[in-house]
Amino acid sequence: MMDDILIQLSHVVPRIYGLDFPQPLDWTIRVGEQWCVIGCNGSGKSMLADILSGRYGIKSGSVNYSFWNEDYRQQSGKSFPTEAIRKVSFESAYMLSDYKNMYYQQRFHSLENEMTPTVEELISTVPNNTYLNGLSETLHIKSLYSKRLIMLSSGELRRLLIVLALAQRPKLIIFDNPFIGLDVETRRTLDDFFVELSKVQQMMFLVPSVSEIPKVATHVLKSESLCYKEIGSIEKFRDSFVEEDNSSTYEDIVFPQSLSTVPRSYQYVLQMKDVNVAYDKVILFQHLNWTIKKGEKWALIGKNGSGKSTLLSLMVGDNPKAYSLNISIFDRKRGTGESIWDIKKPIGYISSEMHLYFREDQSCLKIVSSGFFDTMGLFCNCSEEQNKVALEWMKLLGIEYLKDCSYLKISGGEQRLVLLARTMVKNPDLLILDEPLHGLDDRNKRHCCYIIEKFCEQEEKSLIYVTHRMEEIPPCVTLFFELKKES
């Protein structure tokens, strides 16, 4: 029946410079269907969403939006049908604020982060406040109203993006990795929310693995190397699904030879004593104490907004509050004449918040090589040895094929792998991995976990692993530190 068609793609080949699309795409989305597109990192999930939302032109074929007529155009005030398609992804944060003109450490400088809007100021600019208020209540956004946008955790930011997208009442909303960055309770709440939302809203989900499929999904499309296969109903997909063999073993890993020639002498990686931190009169920590000895492997856990990112910022030199607190890094007290680069040199660090600030249009190899200098891009020349080590790390993570690709034009999962290589490239004494497996498919998760585990078999290496998913914590972790929100 034609009456129940929402969007129909017929023999579509997108116009994308430098990319040969392997086969035309035929796909019909019917009213009431909640589609889930599943595929590995770089398989073409985001590209499909971008075709639907009009980001790419069409070389051949057609995309028909059945809802698009003169009455709808006048009522909605939209000029093009693609304006009725909304996508919520990690990159959606760029639409909320000008991250390119911000720097990562700005979020911890009280005078400078005051130049960024609060959540309430942002919400007040959106029409249709009655509907918006209901969404804000359901997804617990009102508790964030006084927070500056730049101070939101990745999980809090994700909830805000969902509310703002839904407030525009789209015909179709596309969620790219809807559950990443969310704690267990929030994931469960959001999953239930999708079920209720399906009564009034058509949705599509882009996920890298079966475990990420929301329970509201009714149909599945499989993406593989820019080819799309319609599986059909979720029941049919589950009946035909064969779990990937997880028993395969990896070859022994040989890590690139360290370029560091002077070993560090220290007993404690971190000593925090009676640390108190507050922002905008909101207390994050009171009388916090934490000691990490050389070679210890820790997991840092806590709900969204509990202060994990702020705590890490005190360690890695990004937060000026550290100078007035009783904090020692590698047996040296903060505020005794060390530079931010001295602090960062023995540390490899990755986080979702940091990910937002990599906006330089550089090759992936240059982004990895920037890890030698702890910069958000490569702004000076690397030695031949450094480039060789960077490329070896990309090979270890299976992404050497990306070395000449623009970092801004690869998928979010591929970007995550590039940043993980950047984190490891200088053979750091301390690895701080904040949700390092964000957005990765199952195969890449297993491979990265194996590399992290092998790296941490070196007794002198220390680890702080941050995640909301306990099953992702590597076996080498033996110690846990939990942050709880101050009441």
Disulfide bonds with the S-S distance in Angstrom:
none
